[in-house]
Amino acid sequence: MATNQFINVPVSMPDHAQHLRLISNAVNNTLDGKINSTGSVTLTASATSTTLTDKRIGLNSVIVLVPTNANSNSAKANLYVSAKDDGSATLTHSSSSNTDQTFDYVVIGWLYKYQKKIYILFGTKLSLW
């Protein structure tokens, strides 16, 4: 999981001006590429699969993996996301005794349980593409 998390903006706040400042900061951070959807994962040594656990992963998520060193770069040719579920993904890869096959990742997409909370919050069904 990532440690570079940015402040989440609450749905509402008593101080409207402060709430607008937080929203503006969040939007500006997003435009600058500072989003809460990154992390790091190390492939399990001497195995052919690794479980990536991240609460932001869902069935419709796209996971982009970027090698961070020479050993992980050599592993990327046989690395793919073989399964996704709420909160985790299975990464399938070749077996290697290297313990430093580390990848940075980005998760893009919605997790259903967060959509459900939005439905309840607004009391209406949202159109999702």
C-alpha positions in Angstrom: 0.0 0.0 0.0 1.1 3.5 -0.6 2.6 5.8 1.9 2.2 9.0 -0.2 -1.4 9.5 0.6 -3.0 13.0 0.2 -5.8 14.4 2.3 -9.3 13.0 1.6 -12.0 15.7 1.6 -15.0 14.9 3.8 -18.5 15.0 2.1 -19.5 17.9 4.2 -18.1 20.2 6.9 -19.7 22.9 9.1 -17.1 25.5 7.9 -18.1 25.9 4.2 -15.1 28.1 3.3 -12.7 25.5 4.7 -14.5 22.8 2.9 -14.2 24.7 -0.4 -10.4 25.2 0.2 -10.0 21.4 0.8 -11.9 20.6 -2.4 -9.8 23.1 -4.4 -6.6 21.6 -3.0 -7.8 18.1 -3.8 -8.7 19.1 -7.4 -5.4 20.9 -7.9 -3.4 18.0 -6.5 -5.3 15.6 -8.9 -4.5 17.9 -11.9 -0.8 17.8 -10.8 -0.9 13.9 -10.8 -1.0 13.6 -7.0 -3.6 11.0 -6.5 -4.2 8.3 -3.9 -4.0 5.4 -6.2 -0.3 4.3 -6.1 1.6 1.7 -4.2 4.4 -0.8 -4.3 4.5 -4.6 -4.5 7.3 -7.2 -4.4 6.8 -10.5 -6.2 6.9 -13.6 -4.0 10.2 -15.3 -4.5 10.2 -18.9 -5.8 6.5 -18.8 -6.6 4.4 -18.2 -9.7 1.9 -15.9 -8.2 1.7 -13.0 -5.8 -1.3 -11.5 -4.1 -1.5 -7.7 -4.3 -3.7 -6.5 -1.5 -5.1 -3.0 -1.8 -8.6 -1.8 -0.7 -8.8 0.3 -3.9 -8.8 -2.7 -6.2 -12.1 -3.9 -7.6 -13.3 -6.1 -10.5 -13.2 -3.2 -12.9 -9.9 -1.8 -11.8 -7.0 -1.3 -14.2 -3.6 -2.0 -12.5 -0.5 -0.6 -14.1 2.8 -2.1 -12.9 6.2 -0.4 -13.3 9.5 -2.2 -12.6 11.8 -0.4 -10.1 15.1 -2.3 -10.7 16.9 -4.6 -13.1 15.5 -7.8 -11.5 11.9 -6.6 -11.7 12.5 -5.3 -15.2 13.5 -8.8 -16.3 10.4 -10.3 -14.6 7.9 -8.0 -16.4 7.9 -10.0 -19.6 5.9 -12.8 -17.9 4.0 -10.7 -15.4 0.2 -10.2 -15.7 -2.9 -9.6 -13.6 -4.7 -13.0 -13.7 -7.5 -12.2 -11.3 -9.2 -9.3 -9.5 -11.6 -9.2 -6.6 -12.7 -6.5 -4.1 -9.5 -5.5 -2.3 -7.0 -7.7 -4.1 -5.5 -8.9 -7.4 -3.5 -12.0 -8.3 -0.3 -11.3 -10.2 1.0 -14.3 -12.2 4.7 -14.5 -13.0 7.6 -16.8 -13.6 9.2 -18.3 -10.6 12.5 -16.6 -9.6 14.6 -16.8 -6.5 15.2 -13.1 -6.6 13.7 -11.3 -3.6 13.9 -7.8 -5.0 11.4 -7.9 -7.9 9.6 -4.8 -6.8 7.0 -2.9 -8.9 5.4 0.4 -8.3 1.7 0.3 -9.3 -1.3 2.5 -10.0 -4.9 1.4 -9.5 -7.5 3.1 -11.6 -11.2 2.3 -11.4 -14.0 2.0 -8.9 -14.5 -0.5 -6.2 -18.2 -1.5 -5.9 -18.5 -1.0 -2.2 -17.5 2.6 -2.5 -20.1 3.1 -5.3 -22.7 1.6 -2.9 -21.8 4.2 -0.2 -22.3 7.0 -2.7 -25.7 5.6 -3.6 -26.7 5.7 0.0 -25.1 9.1 0.6 -27.0 10.9 -2.2 -30.1 8.7 -2.0 -30.2 8.3 -5.7 -28.6 6.1 -8.4 -25.7 7.6 -10.1 -24.9 7.0 -13.8 -21.6 5.1 -14.1 -19.8 4.5 -17.3 
